[in-house]
């Protein structure tokens, strides 16, 4: 069996087990048995069950992230337009997470929380370098005035993932919209852009 086929078979097997079992009770042996492979084969691809869970999260939500990365590298597009792509990637990945999470038969709130934390960590860790580079390029071109691109990128992503995701701090649609507008206002002030000039970053909240 090709390497990637077995890799995905392991992830498929964990996903199948999660439909009826608590993530904390699933063992590597059960994953191997479901996949129809030897337990030792699992460790060729993953050092632990936790690593399998993280890989499953990454596979489930990587599509919109990879799209954002490709588009964000197009330096002929203005930096704030590319930042809007990052905003949209957060929204798309959050929508996909919530759709899959609601469809799954997770047996406890704790289980949902474990997967949710892994999801948020994945989104922020993947998009922070991309957004940091966009801001850095904007600084070099004179379109953005800010001294710490990495810190600004992290602040933006933390606000977006928490508010757009809307599970850690449940909010009404109006509250989410107000938070996003406040973030945009801070971006305008912090990057010395005119008031209202970055309103195009606003996302429709469903």
HUWOFEN-V73511 format. One record per pair of residues at least 6 apart in sequence whose C-alpha atoms are under 7 Angstrom apart, sorted by sequence separation. I is the first residue (numbers start at 1). J is the second residue. D is the distance in Angstrom with one decimal. If there is no record, write none. Layout:
i->I j->J d->D
i->I j->J d->D
This chain:
i->32 j->38 d->5.9
i->46 j->52 d->6.2
i->106 j->112 d->6.7
i->138 j->144 d->5.0
i->139 j->145 d->5.7
i->162 j->168 d->6.4
i->188 j->194 d->6.3
i->32 j->39 d->5.2
i->139 j->146 d->6.8
i->188 j->195 d->6.2
i->29 j->39 d->5.7
i->32 j->42 d->6.7
i->72 j->82 d->5.2
i->185 j->195 d->7.0
i->188 j->198 d->6.7
i->28 j->39 d->6.9
i->136 j->149 d->5.8
i->163 j->176 d->6.0
i->135 j->149 d->5.6
i->184 j->198 d->6.5
i->184 j->199 d->6.8
i->14 j->31 d->5.8
i->68 j->85 d->5.9
i->132 j->149 d->5.3
i->13 j->31 d->5.8
i->68 j->86 d->6.0
i->132 j->150 d->5.0
i->10 j->31 d->6.8
i->13 j->34 d->5.7
i->28 j->49 d->6.1
i->68 j->89 d->6.0
i->132 j->153 d->5.4
i->181 j->202 d->7.0
i->13 j->35 d->5.5
i->131 j->153 d->5.6
i->180 j->202 d->6.8
i->65 j->89 d->5.9
i->10 j->35 d->5.9
i->64 j->89 d->5.5
i->128 j->153 d->5.9
i->9 j->35 d->6.1
i->128 j->154 d->6.1
i->64 j->92 d->6.5
i->64 j->93 d->6.1
i->61 j->93 d->5.8
i->173 j->205 d->6.5
i->124 j->157 d->6.2
i->7 j->45 d->6.7
i->11 j->52 d->6.7
i->120 j->161 d->6.9
i->146 j->190 d->6.6
i->11 j->56 d->5.7
i->146 j->191 d->5.6
i->145 j->191 d->4.6
i->144 j->191 d->5.1
i->145 j->192 d->6.1
i->83 j->131 d->6.8
i->79 j->134 d->5.7
i->79 j->135 d->6.8
i->79 j->138 d->5.6
i->69 j->130 d->6.6
i->57 j->119 d->6.1
i->54 j->118 d->6.4
i->58 j->122 d->6.8
i->90 j->160 d->6.9
i->90 j->161 d->6.4
i->94 j->165 d->5.3
i->91 j->164 d->6.1
i->22 j->106 d->6.6
i->19 j->104 d->5.8
i->20 j->105 d->6.3
i->22 j->107 d->5.5
i->19 j->105 d->5.1
i->21 j->107 d->6.7
i->19 j->106 d->6.6
i->18 j->106 d->6.8
i->23 j->111 d->6.2
i->22 j->111 d->6.6
i->84 j->201 d->5.2
